[in-house]
Amino acid sequence: MNAISFSLILTGVLLNAAAQLLLKAGTNAIGHFEFHVGNIFPIGMKLALQPYIMGGMTCYVVSLVVWIMALSRVPVSIAYPMLSIGYVINAFVAWQWFGEALAAQKLLGIGFIVIGVILVTRS
Protein backbone atom coordinates (compact mmCIF):
# COMPACT_ATOMS: atom_id res chain seq x y z
CA MET A 1 0.00 0.00 0.00
CA ASN A 2 1.46 3.36 -0.98
CA ALA A 3 1.40 6.57 1.08
CA ILE A 4 -1.56 8.10 -0.74
CA SER A 5 -3.70 4.99 -0.29
CA PHE A 6 -2.78 4.74 3.38
CA SER A 7 -3.49 8.47 3.86
CA LEU A 8 -6.93 8.11 2.29
CA ILE A 9 -7.78 5.13 4.48
CA LEU A 10 -6.52 6.83 7.63
CA THR A 11 -8.38 10.04 6.78
CA GLY A 12 -11.58 8.08 6.20
CA VAL A 13 -11.16 6.24 9.50
CA LEU A 14 -10.42 9.44 11.43
CA LEU A 15 -13.41 11.24 9.90
CA ASN A 16 -15.65 8.29 10.73
CA ALA A 17 -14.37 8.24 14.31
CA ALA A 18 -14.84 12.01 14.60
CA ALA A 19 -18.40 11.63 13.33
CA GLN A 20 -19.22 9.12 16.07
CA LEU A 21 -17.69 11.33 18.76
CA LEU A 22 -19.54 14.42 17.53
CA LEU A 23 -22.84 12.51 17.41
CA LYS A 24 -22.27 11.39 21.00
CA ALA A 25 -21.47 14.96 22.07
CA GLY A 26 -24.67 16.07 20.34
CA THR A 27 -26.83 13.50 22.08
CA ASN A 28 -25.19 14.42 25.40
CA ALA A 29 -26.12 18.06 24.75
CA ILE A 30 -29.73 17.15 23.91
CA GLY A 31 -30.19 14.54 26.60
CA HIS A 32 -32.32 11.40 26.60
CA PHE A 33 -35.35 11.49 24.33
CA GLU A 34 -38.06 9.21 22.98
CA PHE A 35 -39.71 9.36 19.58
CA HIS A 36 -43.50 9.36 19.58
CA VAL A 37 -45.91 10.27 16.82
CA GLY A 38 -46.51 13.65 18.44
CA ASN A 39 -42.85 14.62 18.82
CA ILE A 40 -41.16 13.24 15.70
CA PHE A 41 -40.92 16.67 14.07
CA PRO A 42 -39.81 18.69 17.13
CA ILE A 43 -37.24 16.08 18.22
CA GLY A 44 -36.11 15.55 14.63
CA MET A 45 -35.53 19.31 14.23
CA LYS A 46 -33.74 19.49 17.58
CA LEU A 47 -31.42 16.70 16.44
CA ALA A 48 -30.94 18.06 12.93
CA LEU A 49 -30.06 21.56 14.17
CA GLN A 50 -27.77 20.52 17.02
CA PRO A 51 -24.26 21.79 16.06
CA TYR A 52 -22.36 18.67 17.17
CA ILE A 53 -24.76 16.44 15.28
CA MET A 54 -24.48 18.63 12.19
CA GLY A 55 -20.69 18.35 12.47
CA GLY A 56 -20.93 14.58 12.83
CA MET A 57 -23.11 14.28 9.74
CA THR A 58 -20.68 16.48 7.81
CA CYS A 59 -17.79 14.24 8.86
CA TYR A 60 -19.77 11.21 7.62
CA VAL A 61 -20.38 12.78 4.21
CA VAL A 62 -16.72 13.75 3.75
CA SER A 63 -15.68 10.35 5.11
CA LEU A 64 -17.82 8.62 2.48
CA VAL A 65 -16.15 10.53 -0.37
CA VAL A 66 -12.67 9.84 1.02
CA TRP A 67 -13.54 6.17 1.59
CA ILE A 68 -14.72 5.75 -2.01
CA MET A 69 -11.42 7.22 -3.17
CA ALA A 70 -9.56 4.79 -0.91
CA LEU A 71 -11.54 1.79 -2.16
CA SER A 72 -10.62 2.71 -5.73
CA ARG A 73 -6.97 2.13 -4.80
CA VAL A 74 -6.95 -0.59 -2.13
CA PRO A 75 -8.60 -4.04 -2.01
CA VAL A 76 -11.64 -4.03 0.26
CA SER A 77 -10.19 -7.03 2.12
CA ILE A 78 -7.41 -4.72 3.35
CA ALA A 79 -9.30 -1.41 3.58
CA TYR A 80 -12.35 -2.58 5.53
CA PRO A 81 -10.47 -4.10 8.48
CA MET A 82 -8.66 -0.76 8.84
CA LEU A 83 -11.97 0.72 10.03
CA SER A 84 -11.26 -1.12 13.28
CA ILE A 85 -8.73 1.58 14.10
CA GLY A 86 -11.77 3.78 14.69
CA TYR A 87 -12.74 1.59 17.66
CA VAL A 88 -9.35 2.19 19.22
CA ILE A 89 -9.49 5.95 18.67
CA ASN A 90 -13.06 6.24 19.93
CA ALA A 91 -12.39 4.22 23.07
CA PHE A 92 -9.54 6.49 24.14
CA VAL A 93 -11.23 9.76 23.16
CA ALA A 94 -14.50 8.70 24.84
CA TRP A 95 -12.51 7.91 27.97
CA GLN A 96 -10.92 11.38 27.90
CA TRP A 97 -13.90 13.50 26.80
CA PHE A 98 -16.92 11.63 28.12
CA GLY A 99 -15.45 9.79 31.09
CA GLU A 100 -16.35 6.38 29.68
CA ALA A 101 -14.74 3.38 31.34
CA LEU A 102 -11.57 1.89 29.88
CA ALA A 103 -11.17 -1.30 31.91
CA ALA A 104 -8.49 -3.95 31.47
CA GLN A 105 -10.78 -6.23 29.46
CA LYS A 106 -11.55 -3.42 27.01
CA LEU A 107 -7.83 -2.60 26.72
CA LEU A 108 -7.10 -6.26 25.96
CA GLY A 109 -9.73 -6.23 23.21
CA ILE A 110 -8.21 -3.05 21.79
CA GLY A 111 -4.83 -4.77 21.78
CA PHE A 112 -6.28 -7.64 19.75
CA ILE A 113 -7.78 -5.15 17.29
CA VAL A 114 -4.42 -3.43 16.82
CA ILE A 115 -2.64 -6.74 16.29
CA GLY A 116 -5.32 -7.82 13.80
CA VAL A 117 -5.02 -4.61 11.79
CA ILE A 118 -1.23 -4.98 11.68
CA LEU A 119 -1.56 -8.58 10.46
CA VAL A 120 -4.10 -7.64 7.77
CA THR A 121 -2.03 -4.73 6.44
CA ARG A 122 1.09 -6.91 6.18
CA SER A 123 -0.64 -9.69 4.24
N, C-alpha and C positions, 0 to 999 in steps of 0.2 A: 504494500500500500504506500503510495507516495504522500508527500507532505500536504498537497492540496486536498486529496481524498480524506486524509486523516483530519485535516482542519474542518472540512465540511461536516464530517461525522461528529466531531467534538462540538462544533458550533450548534448542530442540531440537537445534540444531547443536552447541552447547557441551556439552550432556549427552552427545551421541553421541561427541564428541571425547574427553570425560572418560572415557567407558566404554572406549574403545580404549586410552587411556593407562593406566588402572587394570588392564585385562587384561594389558597388556604388563608392568607392574610385578609383577603376580601371577605371570606365567610366569617372569620374572626371579628371583623369590623361590623358585619351585619348582625351576627349572632344566630342562634338556633331559629329555624323557621320551618313551617309546614306548608305544603301546597294544598289548597282546597279550591273548589270551584269558584268561590267568592273572592279569593285573594291571588289567583294566578297572575292577573295583570299587575296589581300593585307590587307583589313580591318579585315578579319577573322584571319589572322596571327598576326596582331597587337593586337587584342583582346586576342587570345590564348597565346601570349607570354608576356602579361602585368603581372607583378608580383602580383599585388593585385588581379587580376582576377584569376590567377593560384591558389593563396591562397584561394580565395572564392570557387573555384571548389573543391579543396582539402577538405575544411571544409564540403562541401556538401557530398562528398563521405564518409568521416568518419561519418558524421551525419547519413547517410543512414544505415550504419552498426550498429551504436549505437541504432538507432530507431527500427531496426528489432529486436535487442536484447530486447529492452523495450517492444515491442508489444508481444513478446513471454511470457511476465510476467504479463502484465497489459491489461485489456479489452480496446479495441479501443475507446469505449464510454467514457472512462476516459482519456486515453492517448492523443487522438487527440485534445480535447479542451485545453490541456496544451500547445499546440503550440502557443496559443494566447499570452502567456507570451513573445514570441518573438516580438510581436507588441509593447509591453510596453518597452522592452529593446531597440529595434531599434529606437523608438521615442525619447527616452532620449539621446542615443548615437548620433543619427543624429543631434539632437539639439546642443550637445556639439561639435562634430567634424566637421559637415558640415554647421552649422548655420541655420538649418531648423527651421521653426516656431513651437512653442509649445504653441498655444493659449488656452484659457480657454475651448473652446468647445472640443478641442482635449484631454485636460487633463480630462474632464468629461467622454469622451468616454473611455479613458484608465482606469479610475476608475470603469466603468461598466465592462470592461474586467476583471479586477482584482477580482471584486466581483463575476463574473460569474465563473472564474476558482476556486475560493475558494468554491463556492457552488457545483461545479461538483466534486471536489476532496473529499468533505465530504459526498457525496451521496453513 
